[in-house]
Amino acid sequence: MSLADLAAREAVLKALSDAIGDELKATRAQVQAELDAAAGVRQVAASLPGDRQVAKISLTDPAPAAMVVDPEAFLAWVRDQHPAGSVNITRRVVTEVRPAFTTALLAELTAVGTAEWCDPETGVLYQVPGVEIRATRARSHSVRFDKGGRDLVAQAWRAGELQHLVMPELTAGGAE
C-alpha cells in the first residue's frame, strides 16, 4: 500500500473505531439500565439472528470492602483509640524537595534544554544531578477529520466502497 492509501486506511479505521467505541459505551449503559430495572434477572443471552448465541451478559455485584476515604480522620481515630507507642502508627521525618520548587526548576531547565542550572546570585553553573532532558513521549501523529469527514467515511462504508482499505482477513481455524 502506498503512504496515501495507508493514511486513508488509518483515517477510516479511526473513524470506525471511534464510532464503535461510542456505540459500545451507549449500549453498555442501556444494558446496565435494563439489568438494573429487571427484577431477578442476573444473566441474558446475546444471540445473532437464527438464535445463534454468541455470548452471555451477566450482572456482577462488586464485593463490599472497607477502605479509608478520609486518611486524616482515620489517623486521628487510631491515635485516640489505641495506646501511645502503638505499632499501628508510623512516625517519621520526611525530607523532600517542595513540589513548587521542583516544578519551577524543571520548567527553567526545560526552557534552556539542558540539565544545567546557573545560580543567579553567584553565577555558578551546576549540573543538576538526577535530572535529564528526555523526550516525554515517542514520535507519533494524529488523525483529525475534516468537517463531515466521519460521515463521509460512514457513507462510503455503507456503500461498500472501503473494502480495499478495511476488509479484515479471516484467521484460519476460528481463532478468537
N, C-alpha and C positions, 0 to 999 in steps of 0.2 A: 504494500500500500504506500502511496505517496504521503508526504507530510500533510498535504491538504486533505487527503482522504482520512488520515489518522486524526487530524484536528476536527474534521466533521464528525467522525465516529465518536470522539470523546465528547463533543458537544451534545450529540444525540443521546449517548448513554447517560450523560449528566442530567439532561432534561428528564429522561425516563426514570432515572434513579430518584431524582427529587420528587417527581410526581408520584411514584410508587411509595416513597417514604412518607409523603403527606397522606396518601390514601391509607397506608398501613396504620399510622397514628390515629386517624379518624375512625377507622374500622375497629381498632383495638378499644378505643373509648366507647364506641357503640356496643361492642360485645360485652365489655365490662358493665356498662349500664344495664344491659338486658339480663346479664347473670345476677347482678345485684337485685334487680326487680323480680326475678323469677324465684319464688319461694321454693326451697328444697332442691333446686337444680344445681348440681355440682359439676356436671360434665355434659358436653354436647358434641355430637359427631360433626365433622366437617366433610361433606361429600360433594363430589362432582355430579353432573347430570348422569342419570343412569344408576344412581345410588352407589357409586364407587367411593367408598370412604377413603379419605386421604389423610385425615388427622383427627385428633380429639382435642377439644378445648376444655381444660379443667380449671375450675375455680380453686385458687390456693389462698389459704389464710396464713398470714405471717405469724410465726410463733412469737408470743409476747416475751419480752426480755427487759430486765431493768437496765437503765442507762442514766448516767449523770447528765443532766441538762443545765445545771447551774453549778459549776465547779466551786465557786466561792461559797455558796450556801452549804454545799456538801462538806467542804473543808471545815467551815465553822461548826457544823453539827458534829463532825468527827472529833474536832478539838474539844468541844464542850462535853461530849458524851463519853469519851474514853479518857482513861487516866493519863496524866502527864508522863512523858517518856515512852509513850506507847509506840510500838513498832509500826503502827498504821499511818504515821505521818513522817514524811522525809523532810528534813530541814537542810538546806544547803545554800551556799553563797554562789551566785552565778556571775561570771564575768563575761560580758558580751559587748559587742560593738552596737551602739544605738542604731536602730534601723534607719533613722533620718540621716545620720552621718553616712552610713553605708550607701544609701540612695544618692545622696549629693556627690559623694566621692566617685561612685561608679558613673554617674552622669558626666562628671568632669573628664574622667578617663575615656569614656566613650566618645565624647566630643573631640578629644585630641587624637583618638585612635591608637593609644598606647597605654601600657600599664605603668607609666612613669608619671609621678606627681611632683610638681615644683612647689615647695613651701613658699608662699607669698611673702613671708616675713624674712626668711633667711636666704632665699634664692637657691637652697639646696635641692637637687633633683634626686628623688627617691624612686627606685624600682619597687613597686608595691608587691610584697610577697602574697601569694595566694590569689592573685588576680591575673586573669588573662583576657585578652580581647579575642573573642571567638564568634563565629557565625552563630546566631541564635536559632537558626533552622536551616535545613537543606534548601538548595535552589529548587524552585518549583514554578508553577504557573497557575493561573486561574482561568475559569471559564465564566464569562459574563455574556448573557444573552442580550441581543437587541430587543427593543420593544416588540412584543408579539412573536419573538423567536421560538419560545417554547410552544406556543400554539401552532406555529408552522411545523414544528417537529411532530407534534401530535397528529396533525392533519396528514402529514407525509407517512407517518407510521400506519394510520388507519387506511390510507390508500395503497399500502404495500410498496411504497417507494424506497424504503430503507433497508431492504433485505440484504443488499450487498455490503451494508455497513454494520448491521447489528444482528443478523440471524445467528443464533448460537449454534455451535456444533454439539451434537448429542454425543455423550460418552457411551462407550460400549458397556454392556453388562449391567445396565440400570444403576450406575453409581449414584450415590446420594449426594 
